[in-house]
Amino acid sequence: MYRYDEFDRTLVSERVAQFRRQVARRLTGELSEDQFKPLRLMNGLYLQLHAYMLRINVPYGCLSSAQLRALARIARRYDRGYGHFTTRQNIQFNWIALADAPDIMADLAAVEMNTMQSSGNCVRNVTADHYAGRAADEIEDPRVWCELLRQYSILNPEFSYLPRKFKLALTGSPHDRAAVAVHDIGLRMYRDEQGRPGFEVIVGGGQGRTPAIGKTIRQWIEPRHIILYVEAILRVYNLYGRRDNIYKARIKILVTALGIDRFRELVDAEWEQIRATGPVIDDAERARIQACFAPPDYDRAAAGDDPSPAAGISDPAYDAWLRSNVVAHKVAGYAIVNLSLKAPGRVPGDLAADKMERVADLADRFSCGELRINHRQNLSFVDVRRRDLPVLWRALSTLELATPNIGLASDIIACPGLDYCSLANARSIPIAQDLSRHFADTDKLQQVGSLTINISGCMNACGHHHVGNIGILGVDKRGAEFFQLTLGGSADENPSLGDRLGRGLPQADVPAAIERIVDAYLALRGDDETFLQTYRRVGIEPFRAVVYEPQGTTRQVA
């Protein structure tokens, strides 16, 4: 993992002291809420429905066991005993007292964490493939470039007051696990005709009120030029992006308005101006950062471990867990293990302080002291010896973290919704809990196979409903909560936005509607087809019919 250098430590400690003074001025009334708001947002502090919420950066999803223990202490001392992992590879605490915020930031600084730029109109936490550096299909570890972009963008005065928030995501694998196409800038690595690794640059993706799949602005660029090319994009956005309308301020609006060809012309002209004098990442700088991501000292004797289920334990539940939660590692004898935060009836992404500490202990024992957060609100151990899988499975089962559902119907993304968020129209959490109980049967989950369900409590789309195979959006209808369904969304290397199925449904009708959609898929699918493949082949009408025909929904609908 990356470790803070002296510059990082100085920067973070000075920011903590600065924010401590700002909070003191707010508490005494010297600063009004309007004056304080931009200051707190740049430090990740939101004012929600019931309390302040603090968002903590976890750059590119990498977390050490020591950092997780610190988060557990914060949850227990300053919150209500739990934290919420988000789709942006962050963790949020929802019940923070304003007076405690500087102390929390000081505690975070002690374990090399911070909240800077986790909100505000700036470059947010840079995200990446949560298997980075370990994936069997990886071309190159993208975390080196994530870290260089993080360092270049943090408190960069030119990009601290952009027209709107700005999000970057990177992947170094052909299979996109970082949802790069729905970010302001997405960087996808591949090899050119000469076999050299480089990035495809995608710009103008996003969700919210005006969802968009990003467009390729540059087919391939050498990694050493990527910082300056990203800067050129940011400069054009900063110059031409709208500041008169918050709903039209994101870069996706600008790209659509100008067209990708004109936008490319502006970016390339800017790049030509700055590349002669701007920083280029040379081999020495790259090696300095890359040394921070050196792999652990693997047990070479583990290469001969038998990877078959029968070698460990004879149990159908264990076999199901192996199939859905364990994936290939680039080193023989090792595996990547996903910890599901989606046990039936649980709140997606939530983890209690005592479980954080137990997970930290397991990370030390089984995963070289490191874990990852992914954008589906789960955790991963990335360096597990295959011979340890049975013991680890038993330990995770006692913590309710071994639900065999990764990538399946009950692995649901959900934003906090109206239970916490002042922007939400409806509650997301109860819908997620209902559906997770509805799809609790392991055999049914395995039968259905790959299927993503994403839930947002409003059009801001923090639950990524636009790119769920099944998306669920909470809407307000004359003071009542209703839910609109979309089908066919995807955030992988073949991205798509979901199509609206029809009128909204009351909460009580949603699980039955989802089940009818799933049953229709099982009846329609061809050999080995996923839900998404079947949907793309047959279209929306068969699914609309089973939900909205008279024998379907009988309740009043929006």
For each residue, the residues with C-beta under 8 A, 3 or more apart:
1: 62 64 292 293 370
2: 59 62 143 147 289 292 293
3: 112 292
4: 8 9 12 112
5: 8 9
6: 9 10
7: 10 11
8: 4 5 11 12 112
9: 4 5 6 12 13 109
10: 6 7 13 14
11: 7 8 14 15 154 155
12: 4 8 9 15 16 109 112 114 116
13: 9 10 16 17 109
14: 10 11 17 18
15: 11 12 18 19 43 105 114 116
16: 12 13 19 20 102 105 106 109
17: 13 14 20 21
18: 14 15 21 22
19: 15 16 22 23 39 43 101 102 105
20: 16 17 23 24 102
21: 17 18 24 25
22: 18 19 25 26 31 36 39 40
23: 19 20 26 27 98 99 101 102
24: 20 21 27 28
25: 21 22 28 30 31 36
26: 22 23 29 30 31 33 36 98
27: 23 24 98 99
28: 24 25
29: 26 32
30: 25 26
31: 22 25 26 35 36 39
32: 29 35 36
33: 26 36 37 47
34: 37
35: 31 32 38 39
36: 22 25 26 31 32 33 39 40
37: 33 34 40 41 47
38: 35 41 42 120
39: 19 22 31 35 36 42 43
40: 22 36 37 43 45 46 47 52 101
41: 37 38 44 45 46 119 120
42: 38 39 116 117 119 120 122 160
43: 15 19 39 40 101 105 115 116 118 119
44: 41 54 55 56 57 115 116 117 118 119
45: 40 41 52 53 54 55 96 98 101 115 119
46: 40 41 52 53 54 55 119
47: 33 37 40 52 53 422
48: 51 52 53 94 420 421 422
49: 418 420 421 422
50: 94 95 420
51: 48 94 95 96 97
52: 40 45 46 47 48 96 97 98 101
53: 45 46 47 48 92 93 94 96 420
54: 44 45 46 92 93 96 101 104 115
55: 44 45 46 86 90 91 92 115 118 119
56: 44 71 90 91 92 93 108 113 114 115 118
57: 44 90 113 114 115 116 117 118 125
58: 61 62 63 89 90 91 113 125 373
59: 2 62 89 125 126 146 147 150
60: 89 126 127 128 132 142 143 146 147 150 170
61: 58 89 127 128 130 132 372 373 374
62: 1 2 58 59 143 370 372
63: 58 67 68 370 371 372 373
64: 1 67 68 111 363 369 370 371
65: 68 69 360 361 363 364 369 370 371
66: 69 70 111 360 369
67: 63 64 70 71 111 112 113
68: 63 64 65 71 72 356 357 359 360 363 371
69: 65 66 72 73 356 357 360
70: 66 67 73 74 107 108 110 111 113
71: 56 67 68 74 75 83 91 356
72: 68 69 75 76 353 354 356 357 360
73: 69 70 76 77 107 353
74: 70 71 77 78 79 83 93 104 107 108
75: 71 72 78 79 80 81 82 83 93 352 353 356
76: 72 73 79 81 353
77: 73 74
78: 74 75 93 96 97 100 103 104
79: 74 75 76 82 83 93 94 95 96
80: 75 94 95
81: 75 76 352 353
82: 75 79 350 351 352 353
83: 71 74 75 79 91 92 93 350 351 353 356
84: 91 92 93 94 347 349 350 416
85: 90 91 341 349 350 351 373 377 378 379
86: 55 89 90 91 92 349 377 462
87: 375 376 377 413 415 462 463 464
88: 124 125 127 167 375
89: 58 59 60 61 86 125 127 128 130 373 374 375
90: 55 56 57 58 85 86 118 125 373
91: 55 56 58 71 83 84 85 86 373
92: 53 54 55 56 83 84 86 416
93: 53 54 56 74 75 78 79 83 84 96 104
94: 48 50 51 53 79 80 84 416 420
95: 50 51 79 80
96: 45 51 52 53 54 78 79 93 100 101 104
97: 51 52 78 100 101
98: 23 26 27 45 52 101
99: 23 27
100: 78 96 97 103 104
101: 19 23 40 43 45 52 54 96 97 98 104 105
102: 16 19 20 23 105 106
103: 78 100 106 107
104: 54 74 78 93 96 100 101 107 108
105: 15 16 19 43 101 102 108 109 114 115
106: 16 102 103 109 110
107: 70 73 74 103 104 110 111
108: 56 70 74 104 105 111 113 114 115
109: 9 12 13 16 105 106 112 113 114
110: 70 106 107
111: 64 66 67 70 107 108
112: 3 4 8 12 67 109
113: 56 57 58 67 70 108 109
114: 12 15 56 57 105 108 109
115: 43 44 45 54 55 56 57 105 108 118
116: 12 15 42 43 44 57 154 155
117: 42 44 57 120 122 123 124 125 153 154 155
118: 43 44 55 56 57 90 115 124 125
119: 41 42 43 44 45 46 55 124 165
120: 38 41 42 117 160 165
121: 161 162 163 164 165 166
122: 42 117 153 159 160 161 162 165 166
123: 117 126 149 153 154 156 159 162 166 167 168 234
124: 88 117 118 119 165 166 167 168
125: 57 58 59 88 89 90 117 118
126: 59 60 123 146 149 150 153 168 169 170
127: 60 61 88 89 146 167 168 169 170 178 183 375
128: 60 61 89 132 142 143 146 169 170 171 172 178
129: 132 135 138 142 170 171 172 173 176 177 178
130: 61 89 177 178 372 373 374 375 380
131: 134 135 138 173 177 327 336 372 380 382
132: 60 61 128 129 135 138 141 142 143 146 171 172
133: 138 141 143 293 295 382
134: 131 138 295 329 330 331 334 336 382 383
135: 129 131 132 138 172 173 177 328 329 330 336
136: 327 328 329 330
137: 173 174 175 328
138: 129 131 132 133 134 135 141 172 173 330
139: 172 173 174 189 190 191 197
140: 172 189 197
141: 132 133 138 144 172 290 293
142: 60 128 129 132 145 146 170 171 172 187 189
143: 2 60 62 128 132 133 146 147 293
144: 141 147 148 286 289 290 293
145: 142 148 149 170 187 199 223 226
146: 59 60 126 127 128 132 142 143 149 150 170
147: 2 59 60 143 144 150 151 289 292
148: 144 145 151 152 227 281 285 289
149: 123 126 145 146 152 153 168 170 226 227 230
150: 59 60 126 146 147 153 154
151: 147 148 154
152: 148 149 156 227 231 279
153: 117 122 123 126 149 150 156 159
154: 11 116 117 123 150 151
155: 11 116 117 160
156: 123 152 153 159 160
157: 160
158: 234 235 238
159: 122 123 153 156 162 166 234 238
160: 42 120 122 155 156 157
161: 121 122
162: 121 122 123 159 165 166 234 237 238 241
163: 121 237 238 241 242 243 249 250
164: 121 241 246 249 250 251
165: 119 120 121 122 124 162 250
166: 121 122 123 124 159 162 184 185 234 237 251
167: 88 123 124 127 183 184 185 206
168: 123 124 126 127 149 183 184 185 186 187 230
169: 126 127 128 178 179 180 183 185 186 187
170: 60 126 127 128 129 142 145 146 149 178 180 186 187 188 189 199
171: 128 129 132 142 176 177 178 180 186 187 188 189
172: 128 129 132 135 138 139 140 141 142 189
173: 129 131 135 137 138 139 176 177 189
174: 137 139 190 493
175: 137 492 493
176: 129 171 173 179 180 181 188 491 492 493 495
177: 129 130 131 135 171 173 374 375 492
178: 127 128 129 130 169 170 171 186 375
179: 169 176 182 183 186 375 464 467 491 492 495
180: 169 170 171 176 183 186 187 188 202 205 214
181: 176 186 202 205 213 214 491 495
182: 179 186 205 206 207 211 212 213 214 464 466 467 491 495
183: 127 167 168 169 179 180 186 202 205 206 214
184: 166 167 168 203 204 205 206 250 251 252
185: 166 167 168 169 201 202 203 214 230 233
186: 168 169 170 171 178 179 180 181 182 183 201 202 203 205 214
187: 142 145 168 169 170 171 180 199 200 201 202 226
188: 170 171 176 180 199 200 202 493
189: 139 140 142 170 171 172 173 197 198 199 200 223
190: 139 174 197 198 200 220
191: 139 195 196 197 198
192: 195 196 198 220
193:
194:
195: 191 192
196: 191 192 222
197: 139 140 189 190 191 223
198: 189 190 191 192 220 221 222 223
199: 145 170 187 188 189 220 221 223 226
200: 187 188 189 190 216 218 219 220
201: 185 186 187 216 217 218 221 226 229 233
202: 180 181 183 185 186 187 188 205 214 215 216 217
203: 184 185 186 214 215 217 233 251 255 260 263
204: 184 212 214 215 251 252 254 255 256 260 263
205: 180 181 182 183 184 186 202 212 213 214 252 495
206: 167 182 183 184 210 211 212 214 250 251 252
207: 182 211 461 464 465 466 467
208: 211 250 459 460 461
209: 247 459 460
210: 206 247 250 252 253
211: 182 206 207 208 461 466 497
212: 182 204 205 206 252 255 256 497
213: 181 182 205 495 496 497
214: 180 181 182 183 185 186 202 203 204 205 206 252
215: 202 203 204 255 260
216: 200 201 202 219 260
217: 201 202 203 233 260 263 264 267
218: 200 201 221 229 264
219: 200 216
220: 190 192 198 199 200
221: 198 199 201 218 225 226 229
222: 196 198 225 226
223: 145 189 197 198 199 226 281
224: 280 281 282 286
225: 221 222 228 229 275 280
226: 145 149 187 199 201 221 222 223 229 230 281
227: 148 149 152 230 231 278 279 281
228: 225 231 232 271 274 275 278 279 280
229: 201 218 221 225 226 232 233 267 271
230: 149 168 185 226 227 233 234
231: 152 227 228 234 235 274 278
232: 228 229 235 236 267 268 270 271 274
233: 185 201 203 217 229 230 236 237 251 267
234: 123 158 159 162 166 230 231 237 238
235: 158 231 232 238 239 270 274
236: 232 233 239 240 263 266 267 270
237: 162 163 166 233 234 240 241 251 254
238: 158 159 162 163 234 235 241
239: 235 236
240: 236 237 254 258 266
241: 162 163 164 237 238 249 250 251 253 254
242: 163 245 248 249 253 254
243: 163 249
244: 248
245: 242 248 249
246: 164 249
247: 209 210
248: 242 244 245 253
249: 163 164 241 242 243 245 246 253
250: 163 164 165 184 206 208 210 241 253 254
251: 164 166 184 203 204 206 233 237 241 254 255
252: 184 204 205 206 210 212 214 255 256
253: 210 241 242 248 249 250 256 257
254: 204 237 240 241 242 250 251 257 258 263
255: 203 204 212 215 251 252 258 259 260 263
256: 204 212 252 253 259
257: 253 254
258: 240 254 255 262 263 266
259: 255 256 262 263
260: 203 204 215 216 217 255 263 264
261: 264 265
262: 258 259 265 266
263: 203 204 217 236 254 255 258 259 260 266 267
264: 217 218 260 261 267 268
265: 261 262 268 269
266: 236 240 258 262 263 269 270
267: 217 229 232 233 236 263 264 270 271
268: 232 264 265 271 272
269: 265 266 272 273
270: 232 235 236 266 267 273 274
271: 228 229 232 267 268 274 275
272: 268 269 275
273: 269 270 276
274: 228 231 232 235 270 271 277 278
275: 225 228 271 272 278 280
276: 273
277: 274
278: 227 228 231 274 275
279: 152 227 228
280: 224 225 228 275
281: 148 223 224 226 227 285 286
282: 224 285 286
283: 286 287
284: 287 288
285: 148 281 282 288 289
286: 144 224 281 282 283 289 290
287: 283 284 290 291
288: 284 285 291 292
289: 2 144 147 148 285 286 292 293
290: 141 144 286 287 293 294
291: 287 288 294
292: 1 2 3 147 288 289
293: 1 2 133 141 143 144 289 290
294: 290 291
295: 133 134 298 331 383
296: 368 383
297:
298: 295 302 331 333 334 383
299: 302 333 385
300: 303 333
301: 304 333
302: 298 299 305 332 333 334 385 386 387
303: 300 331 332 333
304: 301 333
305: 302 311 333 385 386 387
306: 311 386
307: 311 335 386
308: 311
309: 312 313 318 319 322
310: 314
311: 305 306 307 308
312: 309 318 387 389 390 393
313: 309 318 390 393
314: 310 318
315: 318 319
316: 319 320 442
317: 320 321 397 404 442
318: 309 312 313 314 315 321 322 390 393
319: 309 315 316 322 323
320: 316 317 323 324 404 442 446
321: 317 318 324 325 326 393 402 404
322: 309 318 319 325 326 389
323: 319 320 326 404 446
324: 320 321 404 405 406 407 408 445 446
325: 321 322 337 338 339 340 402 404 405 406
326: 321 322 323 335 336 337 338 389
327: 131 136 335 336 338
328: 135 136 137 335 336
329: 134 135 136 334 335 336 382 383 384
330: 134 135 136 138
331: 134 295 298 303 334
332: 302 303
333: 298 299 300 301 302 303 304 305 385 386 387
334: 134 298 302 329 331 383 384 385 386
335: 307 326 327 328 329 384 385 386 389
336: 131 134 135 326 327 328 329 380 381 382 384
337: 325 326 366 367 380 381 384 389 392 396
338: 325 326 327 374 378 379 380 406
339: 325 359 371 378 379 380 381 396 401 402
340: 325 343 378 401 402 403 404 405 406 411
341: 85 346 348 349 350 351 377 378 379 401
342: 346 348 377 378 403 405 410 411 412 436
343: 340 346 400 401 403 436
344: 403 410 436 437 440
345: 433 436 437
346: 341 342 343 350 400 433 436
347: 84 350 414 429 432 433
348: 341 342 377 412 413 414 429 432 436
349: 84 85 86 341 377 414
350: 82 83 84 85 341 346 347
351: 82 83 85 341 355 356 359 379
352: 75 81 82 355 356
353: 72 73 75 76 81 82 83 356 357
354: 72 357 358
355: 351 352 358 359 399 401
356: 68 69 71 72 75 83 351 352 353 359 360
357: 68 69 72 353 354 360 361
358: 354 355 361 362 399
359: 68 339 351 355 356 362 363 371 379 399 401
360: 65 66 68 69 72 356 357 363 364
361: 65 357 358 364 365
362: 358 359 365 366 367 381 392 395 396
363: 64 65 68 359 360 366 367 368 369 370 371 381
364: 65 360 361 367 369
365: 361 362
366: 337 362 363 381 384 385 388 391 392
367: 337 362 363 364 370 371 381 382 383 384
368: 296 363 383
369: 64 65 66 363 364
370: 1 62 63 64 65 363 367 381 382 383
371: 63 64 65 68 339 359 363 367 379 380 381 382
372: 61 62 63 130 131 379 380 382
373: 58 61 63 85 89 90 91 130 378 379 380
374: 61 89 130 177 338 377 378 379 380
375: 87 88 89 127 130 177 178 179 464 491
376: 87 406 411 413 452
377: 85 86 87 341 342 348 349 374 413 414
378: 85 338 339 340 341 342 373 374 406 411
379: 85 338 339 341 351 359 371 372 373 374 401
380: 130 131 336 337 338 339 371 372 373 374
381: 336 337 339 362 363 366 367 370 371 384 392
382: 131 133 134 329 336 367 370 371 372
383: 134 295 296 298 329 334 367 368 370
384: 329 334 335 336 337 366 367 381 388 389 392
385: 299 302 305 333 334 335 366 388 389
386: 302 305 306 307 333 334 335 389
387: 302 305 312 333
388: 366 384 385 391 392
389: 312 322 326 335 337 384 385 386 392 393
390: 312 313 318 393 394
391: 366 388 394 395
392: 337 362 366 381 384 388 389 395 396
393: 312 313 318 321 389 390 396 397 402
394: 390 391 397 398
395: 362 391 392 398 399
396: 337 339 362 392 393 399 401 402
397: 317 393 394 400 401 402
398: 394 395
399: 355 358 359 395 396 402
400: 343 346 397 403
401: 339 340 341 343 355 359 379 396 397
402: 321 325 339 340 393 396 397 399
403: 340 342 343 344 400 410
404: 317 320 321 323 324 325 340 408 442 445 446
405: 324 325 340 342 408 409 410 411 439 445
406: 324 325 338 340 376 378 411
407: 324 411 450 451 452
408: 324 404 405 411 439 445 446 448 449 450 451
409: 405 412 435 439 445 448 451 453 518
410: 342 344 403 405 435 436 439 440 445 453
411: 340 342 376 378 405 406 407 408 452 453
412: 342 348 409 432 435 436 453 454 455
413: 87 348 376 377 452 453 454 455 463 464 468
414: 347 348 349 377 417 428 429 431 432 454 455 463
415: 87 421 424 428 455 456 457 462 463
416: 84 92 94 419 420 421 424 428 429 457 462
417: 414 420 421 424 426 427 428 429 455 456 457 458 463 474
418: 49 421 424 425 426 427 428 457 474 481
419: 416 427 428 429
420: 48 49 50 53 94 416 417 424
421: 48 49 415 416 417 418 424 457 458 462
422: 47 48 49
423: 458 460
424: 415 416 417 418 420 421 427 428 457 458 474
425: 418 457 458 474 475 476 481
426: 417 418 457 458 474 475 476 481 482 483 507
427: 417 418 419 424 430 431 457 474 481 507
428: 414 415 416 417 418 419 424 431 432 455 456 457 463 472 474
429: 347 348 414 416 417 419 432 433
430: 427 433 434 507
431: 414 427 428 434 435 455 472 474 483 507 510
432: 347 348 412 414 428 429 435 436 455
433: 345 346 347 429 430 436 437
434: 430 431 437 438 507 510 511
435: 409 410 412 431 432 438 439 453 510 511 514
436: 342 343 344 345 346 348 410 412 432 433 439 440
437: 344 345 433 434 440
438: 434 435 511 514 515
439: 405 408 409 410 435 436 444 445 448
440: 344 410 436 437
441: 444 445
442: 316 317 320 404 445 446
443: 446 447
444: 439 441 447 448
445: 324 404 405 408 409 410 439 441 442 448
446: 320 323 324 404 408 442 443 449
447: 443 444 522
448: 408 409 439 444 445 451 518 521 522 531
449: 408 446 530 531
450: 407 408 469 530 531 532
451: 407 408 409 448 469 470 518 530 531
452: 376 407 411 413 468 469 470 489 490 491
453: 409 410 411 412 413 435 468 469 470 471 472 514
454: 412 413 414 463 464 465 466 467 468 470 471 472 489
455: 412 413 414 415 417 428 431 432 463 465 468 471 472 473 474
456: 415 417 428 459 460 461 462 463 464 465 471 472 473 474
457: 415 416 417 418 421 424 425 426 427 428 462 463 474
458: 417 421 423 424 425 426 461 473 474
459: 208 209 456 473
460: 208 209 423 456
461: 207 208 211 456 458 464 465 466 473
462: 86 87 415 416 421 456 457
463: 87 413 414 415 417 428 454 455 456 457 472
464: 87 179 182 207 375 413 454 456 461 467 468 471 491
465: 207 454 455 456 461 468 471 472 473 486 489 498
466: 182 207 211 454 461 471 486 489 497 498
467: 179 182 207 454 464 471 489 490 491 495 496 497 498
468: 413 452 453 454 455 464 465 471 472 486 489 498
469: 450 451 452 453 487 488 489 490 498 531 532 535
470: 451 452 453 454 485 486 487 489 498 514 517 531
471: 453 454 455 456 464 465 466 467 468 485 486 487 489 498
472: 428 431 453 454 455 456 463 465 468 483 484 485 486 510
473: 455 456 458 459 461 465 483 484 485 486
474: 417 418 424 425 426 427 428 431 455 456 457 458 481 482 483
475: 425 426 481 482 483 484 504 558
476: 425 426 479 480 481 482
477: 480 481 482 504 558
478:
479: 476
480: 476 477 506 558
481: 418 425 426 427 474 475 476 477 506 507
482: 426 474 475 476 477 504 505 506 507 557 558
483: 426 431 472 473 474 475 504 505 506 507 510
484: 472 473 475 500 501 503 504 505
485: 470 471 472 473 500 501 502 505 510 513 514 517 547
486: 465 466 468 470 471 472 473 489 497 498 499 500 501
487: 469 470 471 498 499 501 517 535 540 543
488: 469 496 497 498 499 532 535 536 540
489: 452 454 465 466 467 468 469 470 471 486 496 497 498
490: 452 467 469 494 495 496 532
491: 176 179 181 182 375 452 464 467 495
492: 175 176 177 179 495
493: 174 175 176 188
494: 490
495: 176 179 181 182 205 213 467 490 491 492
496: 213 467 488 489 490
497: 211 212 213 466 467 486 488 489
498: 465 466 467 468 469 470 471 486 487 488 489
499: 486 487 488 540
500: 484 485 486
501: 484 485 486 487 540 543 544 547
502: 485 544 547 548
503: 484 548 557 558
504: 475 477 482 483 484 557 558
505: 482 483 484 485 509 510 513 553 555 557 558
506: 480 481 482 483 509 510 555 556 557
507: 426 427 430 431 434 481 482 483 510
508: 555
509: 505 506 512 513 553 555 557
510: 431 434 435 472 483 485 505 506 507 513 514
511: 434 435 438 514 515
512: 509 515 516 553
513: 485 505 509 510 516 517 547 552 553
514: 435 438 453 470 485 510 511 517 518
515: 438 511 512 518 519
516: 512 513 519 520 546 547 552
517: 470 485 487 513 514 520 521 543 546 547
518: 409 448 451 514 515 521 522 531
519: 515 516 522 523 546
520: 516 517 523 524 542 543 546
521: 448 517 518 524 525 531 534 535 543
522: 447 448 518 519 525
523: 519 520
524: 520 521 534 538 542
525: 521 522 529 530 531 533 534
526: 529 533 534 537
527:
528:
529: 525 526 533 534 537
530: 449 450 451 525 533 534
531: 448 449 450 451 469 470 518 521 525 534 535
532: 450 469 488 490 535 536
533: 525 526 529 530 536 537
534: 521 524 525 526 529 530 531 537 538
535: 469 487 488 521 531 532 538 539 540 543
536: 488 532 533
537: 526 529 533 534
538: 524 534 535 541 542
539: 535 542
540: 487 488 499 501 535 543 544
541: 538 544 545
542: 520 524 538 539 545 546
543: 487 501 517 520 521 535 540 546 547
544: 501 502 540 541 547 548
545: 541 542 548 549
546: 516 517 519 520 542 543 549 552
547: 485 501 502 513 516 517 543 544 552 553
548: 502 503 544 545 552 553
549: 545 546 552
550: 554
551:
552: 513 516 546 547 548 549
553: 505 509 512 513 547 548 557
554: 550
555: 505 506 508 509
556: 506
557: 482 503 504 505 506 509 553
558: 475 477 480 482 503 504 505
